[in-house]
Amino acid sequence: MKVIHWSKQYCYGLAVSLVAVMAAGCGTQAAAPPSMAVVVKAMKVIQRDTPVTYEFVGQVEAKNEVQIRAKVSGNIVGRMVTGGVAVTKGQPLFQIDRRQYESAMLAARAQLAQAEAALANSRLDVARYKTLAGQQAIAEQVLDNALAVEQQDEAQVEAYQARLQQAEDDLADTLIVSPVSGRIDVNTLSAGTFVQPGVNLLATVSSIDPVLVSFSMSENEYLRFARLGQKSSWGQGLKLVLSDGSEYPITGKMEQMDRSLSQDGTIIFKAAFSNSQGILVPGMFARVIAQGEIRHQALLVPQRAVQQMLGKTFVTVVAEGDKAESRPVTMGPRVGDLWLVETGLKAGDRVIVEGFLKTPPGTPLNVSMIGLGDLQAAKPNTAGQ
């Protein structure tokens, strides 16, 4: 086998050549062009006097909601309404079989007549015996006995009068009427059902005009509004935004406040809203908008510019040299499509409203400035965010 011997000079020259090739490669990479600036849209932080509104999640409920139960037992022999219709106060709803109650009333009436006849006879006896006793024709004991019988007959008459009144009431209660005006539920009992007093729920009637909207606020929010209430009627002119985003055309006013804070530290309020068109239905969810204080020279940014992550809130601003900077901020209440900034920004700061997801801190930016009118006119576009 032939052995090849490499000289020291040759090995040294080969190593120098390899180092030169590597250096040439590194030089090519270092000479690559810098990355392009990212195109974004930004707008300056808005500064103006701003009336602050506060928003609460509420639920519509009936001002009066009555569960209707029978006062007497018997079979339902008639149902005068169908489920879901509007009813008026005093309108007949159900008829319970009245035959046994008619018989009871007639019997009580006959017993009363009999008792009244006995009382009339005892009164004649008393009058007669008083005359004879005055002439000393009878013993005093006879008159005393007649007076006792008269008192017994009077008590008997009163007892039968009460029994007749009860029988008449029971007979009247076989016709069940609506105690309030409103709308009856659809889960009404069918004819032929046997009902017992206070046991069977026949129907529920809810008033529909006005209605109440129940909502809760925190202790701090309540204190803020309580202070405002000393200067203005903050509980008046409440607005209602329905689940489809539409605003209810009629404003409401605060009507009820709970007596104490609940266990979760909130207090319940109820606002009344007129509902003549029947749009609001108990159980619906809606947002209650209450007018708060006016913030002078408040700082505002579009809500779409705000980023929230892990309980913290950020915005991306155009820093010196048109480079992206992520800045933590503290936000206040929302004002329409804007968000009030408590800390973290100052007037004149440029906030990125489109494209901030493509701009980590330090990214060079190609900034296109827009105004609030441009932002409101444009359709929402989250593709570049």
Disulfide bonds with the S-S distance in Angstrom:
none
